[in-house]
Amino acid sequence: VQLQASGGGLVQAGGSLRLSCAASEGFISRYAIGWFRRAPGKEREFVAGIRWDSGTFYADSVKGRFTCSRANAKNPVYLQMNSLKPEDTAVYYCAATSRVGNSYVPDEYYYWGQGTQVTVSS
């Protein structure tokens, strides 16, 4: 199973981007999807997640600015990013897990997609 994150780009501070995470049809609805990011010189960090029941959870740094959602039971999963800041600059990844509950740790995710670069200019 492969995941694919897309939608990254260059945006000015205060702007918005919407990332998408696509996978094999029917697959993504059975899993919780997490979004992670890795900035240059930093560790990979949790950003947002959506459980199989569509409940969402977020890192404190993005609460109120980012929204994770599913289009429907199938593809894709979205990460709407508003009020972007330069410190949001990173490569963003989506990942899938079958664990129940909120998973904040990368090791709890089984499948990973290729990242998409988000660059926020000041």
Kinemage of the C-alpha trace (Angstrom):
@kinemage 1
@onewidth
@group {chain A} dominant
@subgroup {mainchain}
@vectorlist {calphas} color= white
{ca val a 1} P 0.000 0.000 0.000
{ca gln a 2} L 1.312 3.416 -0.899
{ca leu a 3} L 0.275 6.847 0.220
{ca gln a 4} L 0.903 10.006 -1.722
{ca ala a 5} L 0.930 13.479 -0.238
{ca ser a 6} L 0.536 16.435 -2.578
{ca gly a 7} L -0.414 20.093 -2.598
{ca gly a 8} L 2.699 21.683 -1.175
{ca gly a 9} L 4.213 24.849 -2.518
{ca leu a 10} L 5.513 28.310 -1.776
{ca val a 11} L 3.231 30.742 0.015
{ca gln a 12} L 3.629 34.010 1.876
{ca ala a 13} L 3.108 34.216 5.620
{ca gly a 14} L -0.579 34.434 6.403
{ca gly a 15} L -1.502 32.454 3.325
{ca ser a 16} L -3.121 29.045 2.938
{ca leu a 17} L -2.427 25.688 1.355
{ca arg a 18} L -4.368 22.460 1.193
{ca leu a 19} L -2.488 19.185 1.260
{ca ser a 20} L -4.022 15.922 0.065
{ca cys a 21} L -3.213 12.352 1.025
{ca ala a 22} L -4.329 9.707 -1.464
{ca ala a 23} L -4.141 5.934 -1.297
{ca ser a 24} L -5.679 2.829 -2.780
{ca glu a 25} L -9.431 3.170 -3.022
{ca gly a 26} L -11.184 1.983 0.121
{ca phe a 27} L -7.965 1.626 1.999
{ca ile a 28} L -7.711 5.055 3.486
{ca ser a 29} L -11.158 4.994 5.103
{ca arg a 30} L -10.199 2.036 7.306
{ca tyr a 31} L -7.176 3.725 8.795
{ca ala a 32} L -6.305 6.696 10.884
{ca ile a 33} L -4.202 9.160 8.926
{ca gly a 34} L -1.547 11.287 10.504
{ca trp a 35} L 0.294 14.276 9.132
{ca phe a 36} L 3.884 14.833 10.151
{ca arg a 37} L 6.520 17.320 9.112
{ca arg a 38} L 10.256 17.586 9.158
{ca ala a 39} L 11.979 20.945 8.998
{ca pro a 40} L 15.668 21.221 8.117
{ca gly a 41} L 17.819 20.252 11.068
{ca lys a 42} L 14.841 19.193 13.169
{ca glu a 43} L 13.175 15.973 14.179
{ca arg a 44} L 10.030 14.755 12.490
{ca glu a 45} L 7.040 16.042 14.412
{ca phe a 46} L 3.359 15.295 14.572
{ca val a 47} L 1.068 17.909 13.039
{ca ala a 48} L -2.498 16.579 12.793
{ca gly a 49} L -4.467 13.381 12.544
{ca ile a 50} L -7.870 11.992 11.691
{ca arg a 51} L -9.155 8.728 13.110
{ca trp a 52} L -11.148 6.132 11.187
{ca asp a 53} L -14.305 7.639 12.820
{ca ser a 54} L -13.260 11.072 11.441
{ca gly a 55} L -12.386 12.469 14.849
{ca thr a 56} L -9.452 14.859 14.591
{ca phe a 57} L -6.522 15.788 16.808
{ca tyr a 58} L -3.781 18.376 16.441
{ca ala a 59} L -0.449 19.531 17.700
{ca asp a 60} L -0.723 22.626 19.872
{ca ser a 61} L 1.359 24.595 17.376
{ca val a 62} L -1.281 24.258 14.647
{ca lys a 63} L -4.566 24.221 16.593
{ca gly a 64} L -6.980 26.759 15.206
{ca arg a 65} L -4.987 27.118 11.972
{ca phe a 66} L -4.934 23.625 10.455
{ca thr a 67} L -7.918 21.369 9.774
{ca cys a 68} L -7.780 17.696 8.885
{ca ser a 69} L -10.744 16.160 7.051
{ca arg a 70} L -11.892 13.344 4.807
{ca ala a 71} L -13.686 13.997 1.525
{ca asn a 72} L -15.867 10.937 2.149
{ca ala a 73} L -15.284 7.282 2.978
{ca lys a 74} L -12.786 7.105 0.170
{ca asn a 75} L -9.960 9.327 -0.954
{ca pro a 76} L -8.519 11.675 -0.088
{ca val a 77} L -7.657 13.044 3.335
{ca tyr a 78} L -7.022 16.766 3.419
{ca leu a 79} L -4.941 19.040 5.585
{ca gln a 80} L -6.161 22.611 5.225
{ca met a 81} L -3.465 24.970 6.451
{ca asn a 82} L -4.420 28.590 7.111
{ca ser a 83} L -2.539 31.513 8.612
{ca leu a 84} L 0.734 29.899 7.665
{ca lys a 85} L 3.910 31.021 9.394
{ca pro a 86} L 7.551 30.753 8.325
{ca glu a 87} L 8.056 28.160 11.072
{ca asp a 88} L 5.568 25.895 9.265
{ca thr a 89} L 8.150 25.435 6.509
{ca ala a 90} L 8.935 21.730 6.235
{ca val a 91} L 8.426 18.585 4.221
{ca tyr a 92} L 4.984 17.245 5.105
{ca tyr a 93} L 4.184 13.538 5.133
{ca cys a 94} L 1.005 11.568 5.556
{ca ala a 95} L 0.987 8.173 7.225
{ca ala a 96} L -1.571 5.492 8.067
{ca thr a 97} L -2.188 3.343 11.119
{ca ser a 98} L -4.830 0.874 12.225
{ca arg a 99} L -4.362 1.759 15.882
{ca val a 100} L -7.450 2.850 17.783
{ca gly a 101} L -7.347 6.261 19.384
{ca asn a 102} L -5.111 9.237 18.740
{ca ser a 103} L -1.635 8.329 17.528
{ca tyr a 104} L 0.960 11.066 17.882
{ca val a 105} L 4.115 8.983 17.531
{ca pro a 106} L 5.670 8.140 14.129
{ca asp a 107} L 6.435 4.590 15.225
{ca glu a 108} L 2.703 3.918 15.579
{ca tyr a 109} L 2.167 4.432 11.861
{ca tyr a 110} L 2.676 1.560 9.434
{ca tyr a 111} L 2.530 3.177 6.024
{ca trp a 112} L 4.164 6.363 4.850
{ca gly a 113} L 3.907 8.431 1.715
{ca gln a 114} L 6.428 10.580 -0.042
{ca gly a 115} L 6.547 14.065 1.376
{ca thr a 116} L 5.499 17.346 -0.128
{ca gln a 117} L 7.452 20.541 0.457
{ca val a 118} L 5.745 23.503 2.110
{ca thr a 119} L 7.675 26.769 2.155
{ca val a 120} L 6.317 29.848 3.885
{ca ser a 121} L 8.107 33.112 3.162
{ca ser a 122} L 8.140 35.997 5.606
